[in-house]
């Protein structure tokens, strides 16, 4: 099911618009901040991810291989199908602003 969603995202936004990874049975979509709002909006309006289950951030200051300082992580759920998707974006100082989502 998530493979179909990822294919729809590739078709809509382009193959280079995000990077997909998996960790502990979670599918993660890594997107750049300028595309974040449009991607989240599409996931909600077109693909049925109607619940923002979690929103958190990580400071990667002391991670030795980190190239970005902060990660913002959105965990979305499609309440009809039960599908879960993690959307992650990275930020660096001084530009630490992201659009609000609900």
N, CA, C and O atoms as a GROMACS GRO file, in nm:
protein
  408
    1UNK      N    1   0.082  -0.119   0.000
    1UNK     CA    2   0.000   0.000   0.000
    1UNK      C    3   0.087   0.125   0.000
    1UNK      O    4   0.061   0.217  -0.078
    2UNK      N    5   0.189   0.131   0.086
    2UNK     CA    6   0.276   0.248   0.089
    2UNK      C    7   0.358   0.263  -0.038
    2UNK      O    8   0.395   0.374  -0.075
    3UNK      N    9   0.386   0.153  -0.105
    3UNK     CA   10   0.459   0.163  -0.231
    3UNK      C   11   0.375   0.238  -0.334
    3UNK      O   12   0.430   0.314  -0.414
    4UNK      N   13   0.244   0.219  -0.334
    4UNK     CA   14   0.155   0.293  -0.424
    4UNK      C   15   0.155   0.441  -0.390
    4UNK      O   16   0.154   0.526  -0.480
    5UNK      N   17   0.156   0.472  -0.263
    5UNK     CA   18   0.159   0.612  -0.219
    5UNK      C   19   0.289   0.679  -0.260
    5UNK      O   20   0.289   0.792  -0.309
    6UNK      N   21   0.400   0.610  -0.241
    6UNK     CA   22   0.529   0.665  -0.281
    6UNK      C   23   0.536   0.686  -0.431
    6UNK      O   24   0.593   0.784  -0.478
    7UNK      N   25   0.478   0.595  -0.507
    7UNK     CA   26   0.476   0.610  -0.653
    7UNK      C   27   0.390   0.731  -0.693
    7UNK      O   28   0.426   0.805  -0.785
    8UNK      N   29   0.279   0.751  -0.624
    8UNK     CA   30   0.195   0.868  -0.652
    8UNK      C   31   0.270   0.997  -0.619
    8UNK      O   32   0.258   1.096  -0.691
    9UNK      N   33   0.347   0.998  -0.511
    9UNK     CA   34   0.426   1.116  -0.476
    9UNK      C   35   0.533   1.142  -0.581
    9UNK      O   36   0.557   1.256  -0.618
   10UNK      N   37   0.597   1.036  -0.630
   10UNK     CA   38   0.699   1.052  -0.736
   10UNK      C   39   0.635   1.108  -0.863
   10UNK      O   40   0.694   1.193  -0.930
   11UNK      N   41   0.517   1.060  -0.897
   11UNK     CA   42   0.448   1.107  -1.016
   11UNK      C   43   0.408   1.253  -1.002
   11UNK      O   44   0.422   1.331  -1.097
   12UNK      N   45   0.359   1.291  -0.886
   12UNK     CA   46   0.310   1.427  -0.864
   12UNK      C   47   0.424   1.527  -0.847
   12UNK      O   48   0.420   1.636  -0.904
   13UNK      N   49   0.525   1.491  -0.769
   13UNK     CA   50   0.630   1.587  -0.733
   13UNK      C   51   0.763   1.564  -0.805
   13UNK      O   52   0.851   1.651  -0.801
   14UNK      N   53   0.778   1.451  -0.870
   14UNK     CA   54   0.903   1.420  -0.938
   14UNK      C   55   0.987   1.324  -0.856
   14UNK      O   56   0.981   1.323  -0.733
   15UNK      N   57   1.064   1.243  -0.926
   15UNK     CA   58   1.143   1.139  -0.860
   15UNK      C   59   1.250   1.196  -0.768
   15UNK      O   60   1.292   1.129  -0.673
   16UNK      N   61   1.296   1.318  -0.795
   16UNK     CA   62   1.403   1.378  -0.715
   16UNK      C   63   1.350   1.470  -0.604
   16UNK      O   64   1.429   1.536  -0.536
   17UNK      N   65   1.220   1.472  -0.584
   17UNK     CA   66   1.162   1.566  -0.487
   17UNK      C   67   1.174   1.519  -0.342
   17UNK      O   68   1.158   1.599  -0.250
   18UNK      N   69   1.201   1.391  -0.323
   18UNK     CA   70   1.216   1.338  -0.187
   18UNK      C   71   1.303   1.213  -0.191
   18UNK      O   72   1.327   1.154  -0.297
   19UNK      N   73   1.349   1.176  -0.073
   19UNK     CA   74   1.425   1.053  -0.057
   19UNK      C   75   1.346   0.965   0.038
   19UNK      O   76   1.297   1.013   0.141
   20UNK      N   77   1.334   0.839   0.007
   20UNK     CA   78   1.260   0.747   0.090
   20UNK      C   79   1.358   0.659   0.167
   20UNK      O   80   1.461   0.618   0.114
   21UNK      N   81   1.325   0.631   0.292
   21UNK     CA   82   1.404   0.537   0.372
   21UNK      C   83   1.308   0.458   0.461
   21UNK      O   84   1.192   0.495   0.478
   22UNK      N   85   1.359   0.351   0.517
   22UNK     CA   86   1.280   0.270   0.610
   22UNK      C   87   1.362   0.246   0.736
   22UNK      O   88   1.484   0.225   0.729
   23UNK      N   89   1.295   0.250   0.851
   23UNK     CA   90   1.360   0.224   0.978
   23UNK      C   91   1.257   0.164   1.071
   23UNK      O   92   1.154   0.226   1.099
   24UNK      N   93   1.284   0.045   1.119
   24UNK     CA   94   1.194  -0.024   1.214
   24UNK      C   95   1.049  -0.025   1.166
   24UNK      O   96   0.958   0.015   1.238
   25UNK      N   97   1.029  -0.071   1.044
   25UNK     CA   98   0.897  -0.084   0.984
   25UNK      C   99   0.826   0.049   0.960
   25UNK      O  100   0.705   0.051   0.936
   26UNK      N  101   0.899   0.160   0.966
   26UNK     CA  102   0.841   0.290   0.935
   26UNK      C  103   0.896   0.338   0.802
   26UNK      O  104   1.018   0.338   0.780
   27UNK      N  105   0.809   0.379   0.713
   27UNK     CA  106   0.851   0.438   0.586
   27UNK      C  107   0.866   0.587   0.609
   27UNK      O  108   0.776   0.652   0.662
   28UNK      N  109   0.982   0.640   0.568
   28UNK     CA  110   1.011   0.782   0.587
   28UNK      C  111   1.031   0.849   0.453
   28UNK      O  112   1.097   0.797   0.364
   29UNK      N  113   0.972   0.965   0.441
   29UNK     CA  114   0.990   1.049   0.324
   29UNK      C  115   1.066   1.173   0.370
   29UNK      O  116   1.017   1.250   0.452
   30UNK      N  117   1.186   1.191   0.317
   30UNK     CA  118   1.269   1.307   0.350
   30UNK      C  119   1.249   1.412   0.242
   30UNK      O  120   1.279   1.387   0.125
   31UNK      N  121   1.200   1.527   0.280
   31UNK     CA  122   1.167   1.632   0.183
   31UNK      C  123   1.236   1.762   0.224
   31UNK      O  124   1.256   1.787   0.344
   32UNK      N  125   1.273   1.844   0.127
   32UNK     CA  126   1.336   1.973   0.157
   32UNK      C  127   1.231   2.072   0.205
   32UNK      O  128   1.116   2.065   0.163
   33UNK      N  129   1.269   2.164   0.293
   33UNK     CA  130   1.172   2.259   0.350
   33UNK      C  131   1.084   2.333   0.248
   33UNK      O  132   0.965   2.350   0.275
   34UNK      N  133   1.136   2.377   0.133
   34UNK     CA  134   1.047   2.449   0.040
   34UNK      C  135   0.931   2.364  -0.014
   34UNK      O  136   0.828   2.420  -0.052
   35UNK      N  137   0.947   2.233  -0.018
   35UNK     CA  138   0.841   2.146  -0.069
   35UNK      C  139   0.755   2.085   0.041
   35UNK      O  140   0.657   2.015   0.013
   36UNK      N  141   0.790   2.110   0.166
   36UNK     CA  142   0.724   2.043   0.278
   36UNK      C  143   0.573   2.066   0.281
   36UNK      O  144   0.496   1.971   0.286
   37UNK      N  145   0.531   2.192   0.279
   37UNK     CA  146   0.388   2.220   0.292
   37UNK      C  147   0.308   2.158   0.179
   37UNK      O  148   0.204   2.096   0.203
   38UNK      N  149   0.357   2.174   0.056
   38UNK     CA  150   0.286   2.118  -0.059
   38UNK      C  151   0.275   1.965  -0.048
   38UNK      O  152   0.172   1.907  -0.082
   39UNK      N  153   0.382   1.901  -0.003
   39UNK     CA  154   0.381   1.756   0.014
   39UNK      C  155   0.281   1.714   0.122
   39UNK      O  156   0.202   1.622   0.101
   40UNK      N  157   0.284   1.781   0.237
   40UNK     CA  158   0.191   1.747   0.345
   40UNK      C  159   0.046   1.772   0.303
   40UNK      O  160  -0.043   1.694   0.335
   41UNK      N  161   0.024   1.881   0.231
   41UNK     CA  162  -0.111   1.913   0.182
   41UNK      C  163  -0.161   1.804   0.086
   41UNK      O  164  -0.276   1.762   0.095
   42UNK      N  165  -0.075   1.760  -0.003
   42UNK     CA  166  -0.112   1.655  -0.098
   42UNK      C  167  -0.142   1.523  -0.025
   42UNK      O  168  -0.238   1.454  -0.057
   43UNK      N  169  -0.059   1.491   0.072
   43UNK     CA  170  -0.081   1.368   0.150
   43UNK      C  171  -0.217   1.373   0.220
   43UNK      O  172  -0.287   1.272   0.228
   44UNK      N  173  -0.254   1.488   0.270
   44UNK     CA  174  -0.382   1.503   0.339
   44UNK      C  175  -0.499   1.504   0.240
   44UNK      O  176  -0.593   1.426   0.254
   45UNK      N  177  -0.493   1.594   0.143
   45UNK     CA  178  -0.608   1.617   0.055
   45UNK      C  179  -0.627   1.508  -0.050
   45UNK      O  180  -0.741   1.474  -0.082
   46UNK      N  181  -0.520   1.453  -0.103
   46UNK     CA  182  -0.531   1.359  -0.214
   46UNK      C  183  -0.510   1.212  -0.174
   46UNK      O  184  -0.565   1.122  -0.237
   47UNK      N  185  -0.431   1.190  -0.069
   47UNK     CA  186  -0.396   1.052  -0.034
   47UNK      C  187  -0.453   1.005   0.098
   47UNK      O  188  -0.423   0.894   0.143
   48UNK      N  189  -0.536   1.088   0.163
   48UNK     CA  190  -0.612   1.044   0.279
   48UNK      C  191  -0.540   1.041   0.413
   48UNK      O  192  -0.592   0.985   0.509
   49UNK      N  193  -0.421   1.102   0.423
   49UNK     CA  194  -0.351   1.107   0.553
   49UNK      C  195  -0.412   1.221   0.633
   49UNK      O  196  -0.364   1.334   0.632
   50UNK      N  197  -0.519   1.188   0.703
   50UNK     CA  198  -0.604   1.287   0.766
   50UNK      C  199  -0.574   1.311   0.914
   50UNK      O  200  -0.646   1.388   0.979
   51UNK      N  201  -0.472   1.247   0.968
   51UNK     CA  202  -0.439   1.269   1.110
   51UNK      C  203  -0.289   1.292   1.126
   51UNK      O  204  -0.207   1.210   1.083
   52UNK      N  205  -0.256   1.404   1.189
   52UNK     CA  206  -0.118   1.430   1.229
   52UNK      C  207  -0.103   1.370   1.368
   52UNK      O  208  -0.141   1.431   1.468
   53UNK      N  209  -0.046   1.249   1.372
   53UNK     CA  210  -0.040   1.174   1.498
   53UNK      C  211   0.069   1.225   1.590
   53UNK      O  212   0.051   1.228   1.712
   54UNK      N  213   0.182   1.264   1.532
   54UNK     CA  214   0.294   1.314   1.612
   54UNK      C  215   0.368   1.420   1.535
   54UNK      O  216   0.373   1.419   1.412
   55UNK      N  217   0.425   1.513   1.609
   55UNK     CA  218   0.511   1.616   1.553
   55UNK      C  219   0.623   1.637   1.654
   55UNK      O  220   0.598   1.666   1.770
   56UNK      N  221   0.746   1.623   1.608
   56UNK     CA  222   0.859   1.637   1.698
   56UNK      C  223   0.978   1.694   1.624
   56UNK      O  224   0.974   1.711   1.502
   57UNK      N  225   1.084   1.723   1.696
   57UNK     CA  226   1.206   1.776   1.636
   57UNK      C  227   1.327   1.713   1.705
   57UNK      O  228   1.320   1.668   1.819
   58UNK      N  229   1.438   1.710   1.630
   58UNK     CA  230   1.562   1.653   1.681
   58UNK      C  231   1.674   1.753   1.656
   58UNK      O  232   1.683   1.811   1.548
   59UNK      N  233   1.758   1.773   1.757
   59UNK     CA  234   1.878   1.856   1.743
   59UNK      C  235   1.995   1.762   1.718
   59UNK      O  236   2.031   1.682   1.805
   60UNK      N  237   2.056   1.772   1.602
   60UNK     CA  238   2.166   1.684   1.563
   60UNK      C  239   2.303   1.745   1.590
   60UNK      O  240   2.401   1.707   1.527
   61UNK      N  241   2.311   1.839   1.683
   61UNK     CA  242   2.435   1.910   1.710
   61UNK      C  243   2.552   1.817   1.739
   61UNK      O  244   2.661   1.839   1.687
   62UNK      N  245   2.532   1.714   1.817
   62UNK     CA  246   2.642   1.626   1.856
   62UNK      C  247   2.645   1.494   1.780
   62UNK      O  248   2.714   1.400   1.821
   63UNK      N  249   2.571   1.485   1.671
   63UNK     CA  250   2.577   1.366   1.586
   63UNK      C  251   2.696   1.383   1.492
   63UNK      O  252   2.700   1.480   1.415
   64UNK      N  253   2.792   1.292   1.496
   64UNK     CA  254   2.917   1.313   1.420
   64UNK      C  255   2.900   1.320   1.269
   64UNK      O  256   2.978   1.389   1.203
   65UNK      N  257   2.804   1.251   1.212
   65UNK     CA  258   2.790   1.251   1.066
   65UNK      C  259   2.679   1.342   1.015
   65UNK      O  260   2.650   1.343   0.895
   66UNK      N  261   2.618   1.418   1.104
   66UNK     CA  262   2.506   1.504   1.063
   66UNK      C  263   2.555   1.623   0.982
   66UNK      O  264   2.652   1.689   1.017
   67UNK      N  265   2.485   1.649   0.872
   67UNK     CA  266   2.517   1.766   0.790
   67UNK      C  267   2.419   1.880   0.815
   67UNK      O  268   2.446   1.994   0.778
   68UNK      N  269   2.306   1.850   0.877
   68UNK     CA  270   2.206   1.951   0.912
   68UNK      C  271   2.187   1.952   1.062
   68UNK      O  272   2.206   1.851   1.129
   69UNK      N  273   2.150   2.068   1.115
   69UNK     CA  274   2.141   2.084   1.260
   69UNK      C  275   2.011   2.027   1.318
   69UNK      O  276   2.014   1.955   1.417
   70UNK      N  277   1.897   2.060   1.256
   70UNK     CA  278   1.768   2.022   1.314
   70UNK      C  279   1.686   1.938   1.217
   70UNK      O  280   1.688   1.963   1.096
   71UNK      N  281   1.614   1.841   1.270
   71UNK     CA  282   1.519   1.763   1.193
   71UNK      C  283   1.380   1.784   1.252
   71UNK      O  284   1.364   1.782   1.374
   72UNK      N  285   1.281   1.803   1.166
   72UNK     CA  286   1.142   1.814   1.210
   72UNK      C  287   1.068   1.695   1.149
   72UNK      O  288   1.074   1.672   1.028
   73UNK      N  289   0.998   1.621   1.234
   73UNK     CA  290   0.939   1.494   1.194
   73UNK      C  291   0.788   1.497   1.216
   73UNK      O  292   0.739   1.528   1.325
   74UNK      N  293   0.716   1.465   1.109
   74UNK     CA  294   0.570   1.458   1.110
   74UNK      C  295   0.532   1.311   1.091
   74UNK      O  296   0.577   1.248   0.996
   75UNK      N  297   0.449   1.257   1.180
   75UNK     CA  298   0.399   1.121   1.162
   75UNK      C  299   0.250   1.132   1.129
   75UNK      O  300   0.169   1.179   1.208
   76UNK      N  301   0.219   1.086   1.008
   76UNK     CA  302   0.083   1.097   0.955
   76UNK      C  303   0.016   0.961   0.954
   76UNK      O  304   0.081   0.858   0.939
   77UNK      N  305  -0.116   0.963   0.969
   77UNK     CA  306  -0.195   0.840   0.966
   77UNK      C  307  -0.314   0.860   0.874
   77UNK      O  308  -0.381   0.963   0.878
   78UNK      N  309  -0.340   0.760   0.791
   78UNK     CA  310  -0.463   0.754   0.715
   78UNK      C  311  -0.560   0.674   0.801
   78UNK      O  312  -0.544   0.553   0.814
   79UNK      N  313  -0.659   0.740   0.860
   79UNK     CA  314  -0.747   0.672   0.955
   79UNK      C  315  -0.840   0.571   0.888
   79UNK      O  316  -0.899   0.487   0.957
   80UNK      N  317  -0.855   0.579   0.758
   80UNK     CA  318  -0.938   0.482   0.686
   80UNK      C  319  -0.864   0.351   0.665
   80UNK      O  320  -0.919   0.243   0.688
   81UNK      N  321  -0.737   0.360   0.622
   81UNK     CA  322  -0.660   0.239   0.590
   81UNK      C  323  -0.565   0.196   0.702
   81UNK      O  324  -0.520   0.082   0.704
   82UNK      N  325  -0.536   0.288   0.794
   82UNK     CA  326  -0.440   0.259   0.900
   82UNK      C  327  -0.294   0.279   0.858
   82UNK      O  328  -0.203   0.252   0.936
   83UNK      N  329  -0.272   0.325   0.736
   83UNK     CA  330  -0.136   0.348   0.688
   83UNK      C  331  -0.070   0.461   0.767
   83UNK      O  332  -0.134   0.562   0.799
   84UNK      N  333   0.059   0.443   0.797
   84UNK     CA  334   0.137   0.544   0.868
   84UNK      C  335   0.253   0.585   0.778
   84UNK      O  336   0.312   0.501   0.709
   85UNK      N  337   0.286   0.713   0.780
   85UNK     CA  338   0.395   0.765   0.700
   85UNK      C  339   0.468   0.872   0.780
   85UNK      O  340   0.405   0.959   0.840
   86UNK      N  341   0.600   0.864   0.781
   86UNK     CA  342   0.682   0.962   0.849
   86UNK      C  343   0.736   1.058   0.743
   86UNK      O  344   0.794   1.015   0.644
   87UNK      N  345   0.716   1.187   0.765
   87UNK     CA  346   0.770   1.290   0.676
   87UNK      C  347   0.871   1.370   0.757
   87UNK      O  348   0.840   1.418   0.866
   88UNK      N  349   0.991   1.384   0.703
   88UNK     CA  350   1.099   1.450   0.776
   88UNK      C  351   1.161   1.558   0.689
   88UNK      O  352   1.180   1.540   0.569
   89UNK      N  353   1.192   1.670   0.751
   89UNK     CA  354   1.265   1.776   0.684
   89UNK      C  355   1.376   1.825   0.775
   89UNK      O  356   1.370   1.809   0.896
   90UNK      N  357   1.478   1.884   0.716
   90UNK     CA  358   1.595   1.928   0.790
   90UNK      C  359   1.611   2.079   0.778
   90UNK      O  360   1.580   2.138   0.675
   91UNK      N  361   1.660   2.141   0.887
   91UNK     CA  362   1.680   2.286   0.891
   91UNK      C  363   1.817   2.319   0.949
   91UNK      O  364   1.875   2.242   1.026
   92UNK      N  365   1.866   2.434   0.909
   92UNK     CA  366   1.990   2.487   0.965
   92UNK      C  367   1.968   2.633   1.002
   92UNK      O  368   1.883   2.701   0.946
   93UNK      N  369   2.047   2.680   1.098
   93UNK     CA  370   2.043   2.820   1.134
   93UNK      C  371   2.103   2.901   1.021
   93UNK      O  372   2.196   2.852   0.957
   94UNK      N  373   2.058   3.018   0.992
   94UNK     CA  374   1.961   3.098   1.067
   94UNK      C  375   1.816   3.077   1.021
   94UNK      O  376   1.725   3.135   1.082
   95UNK      N  377   1.792   2.998   0.917
   95UNK     CA  378   1.657   2.980   0.864
   95UNK      C  379   1.588   2.863   0.932
   95UNK      O  380   1.597   2.748   0.888
   96UNK      N  381   1.518   2.893   1.041
   96UNK     CA  382   1.453   2.788   1.121
   96UNK      C  383   1.302   2.798   1.117
   96UNK      O  384   1.235   2.764   1.215
   97UNK      N  385   1.244   2.843   1.005
   97UNK     CA  386   1.101   2.859   0.996
   97UNK      C  387   1.042   2.759   0.898
   97UNK      O  388   1.098   2.731   0.792
   98UNK      N  389   0.926   2.705   0.938
   98UNK     CA  390   0.848   2.617   0.854
   98UNK      C  391   0.704   2.662   0.859
   98UNK      O  392   0.662   2.722   0.959
   99UNK      N  393   0.626   2.636   0.754
   99UNK     CA  394   0.484   2.673   0.759
   99UNK      C  395   0.410   2.586   0.860
   99UNK      O  396   0.447   2.471   0.886
  100UNK      N  397   0.305   2.643   0.916
  100UNK     CA  398   0.223   2.570   1.011
  100UNK      C  399   0.133   2.472   0.936
  100UNK      O  400   0.084   2.502   0.827
  101UNK      N  401   0.113   2.356   0.995
  101UNK     CA  402   0.022   2.256   0.938
  101UNK      C  403  -0.076   2.212   1.047
  101UNK      O  404  -0.046   2.220   1.166
  102UNK      N  405  -0.194   2.166   1.002
  102UNK     CA  406  -0.293   2.117   1.098
  102UNK      C  407  -0.379   2.014   1.031
  102UNK      O  408  -0.469   1.959   1.094
   0.00000   0.00000   0.00000
